[in-house]
Amino acid sequence: MSKLFHEAIKLEVMEDVQHRPICFVYRGRKEQVEQIVKQWRVTQEWWGKAFEREYFQIGTEAGIICELYRDLPSGYWYLQRIQD
């Protein structure tokens, strides 16, 4: 089962030099990225608004699988989905 957030949650993310997530803070708890399962980029225009995002499906040391994305123009990170 997974939880897709209707509105993505802005996150504080530590990233490596290639802008891949290393760890992030969610609900006051630091989650260490153990593995990047998938990585993909989405560039499109939706309802007249263009966006470009880099998505990561990751696994944490705590066993959580989730999808994060980095908004490429702003550099901000968001949590899109948590799977359990």
Helices and strands as residue ranges (DSSP letters): E 2-15, E 21-26, E 29-46, E 49-60, E 65-71, E 77-83
